[in-house]
């Protein structure tokens, strides 16, 4: 029983660390003429311009309010 409990704790801990490593990007969409916060870097670099890379959504939200392009 203790083995299963330990295994479950390891799985929960490891899945929590994956979520913590998420990166947030502020991108400018040249077609829509606006900014968005996303969790993956865009592949279409002609349409999107990456304006910043942040470790948390809160940091990205604070930064997007200060960007002139947005």
N, C-alpha and C positions, 0 to 999 in steps of 0.2 A: 504494500500500500504506500509506503514512504517513497519508493522508487517512482511511482506514478505521480505522486504529489510533487516531487522534485522535478520530474520531467515537465509537468504542466507549468511550474514556476519558471523554468528555463525558457519555455516557449513564449510565455507572456512577457518576460523580460526582454527577450531578443526581438519580439515584434514591436515593443515600445521603442527600442532604440532605432529601428528603421524609420518610424514616423518622425522621430526627433531630427533626423538628418535631411529633412525635406528643404529644398531651396525654392525661394520665391523670386520671380523675375517681374520687373515692370517692363512692359513692351508697348511701343507706340505702333498703332495700326494706321498706315498711310492711306488706306482706302476709306476707313471709317473716321479718320482724323481724331483719334482719341487713344487714351491709355487704359491698360488693363493689367491686373496682377494675375500671373499664372504660375503653375508649379513645374512646368517643363519649358525648356528653351525652344523657341520656334524654329522650324526648319526652313520656312519661306522667308529668307532674309531680304528679299526685294520688297515684300509687303510689310514686314515687321522689323522694327529696330529695338534692340534691347537697350533700355535706359539704365538698368541697374539690376544687381543680383543681391539678395538679402537672405538672412538666416531665419527670419520669422515673418509672418504675415503682418504683425504689428509694425515692424521696421519698414516694410514695404508700403504700408498705408500712410505712415508718417512722411516717407520720402515722396510718394506720388503727389501729395498735397503741395510740395515745394517745387516740383518740376515745372518749368516754364512751358514745355511742350504739351503738358497735360492740361 
